[in-house]
Amino acid sequence: MEEAFAEFLREKRIHPTKWAQGLSEAEKTIHLEAFRALGRKAYEQRYLFYFNRWRKLYPLSEDLSV
């Protein structure tokens, strides 16, 4: 996973490793390509509705090794 996208997920309080494990390869590819193509701000605006769901499914704990 791209480091920029992983950092973006952390800022949204979403655990990047758990996120990557929870999605199919196709879903991950779509989101990574959209992030690259749209840029950070446009991606956030377009996919905002996913973030609350992802926060519940893949919460960012204090210990990032989890």
N, C-alpha and C positions, 0 to 999 in steps of 0.2 A: 504494500500500500504506500502511496505517496506520503512523504513526511508532512507536506503542507496540508493534505486532507486529514491526516491523523491529528495534527495540531488543531485544525478546525473542529473536528469532533470533540476533542478534549475541551475546547473553549465552550462548546455547547453542552458540556457535562455528559458526554456519551463516551463510553469506553471503546477505543478503536479496535482492540483485539476481539472483544466480545461481539462488537458490531460485525467485524469481518467473518467471524465464525457463525453468526446468526443468519446471514444472508447467503443466497445462492451466488454462484460465480457470475451469472448473468446480471443479477441485481447490483452486485458490487461494481461490475464493469460499467453499467449504466451510470451509476452515481459518480464514479471516478472520472469518467469521460465528460459527464455534464459539468462537474466541478472545474475540470481543465478548460472546457470550451466556453463556459459562461463566465468564469471568474468567481471569486469568493462572494461578492455582494449579490450578483444576479442569481447564483446558485442558492444562496440563503433565502432570497425572496421567493424563488420558484418552488423550492422544496421545504419550506417552513413547516408545513403540516406534518412532515415525517418526524421532526425533532422531538416533539413531546412523546410520541410513541416509542422512539428509540431510547429516550431518557429512561423510560419505565422498563424497557426490555434489556438494555445494556448500560446500566448506570455506571458512572465514573466513580470508583471508590477512591479513597485516599491512597491506597496501595495499588499502584498501576501495574504491579506484577500479577495481580489477580486476574 
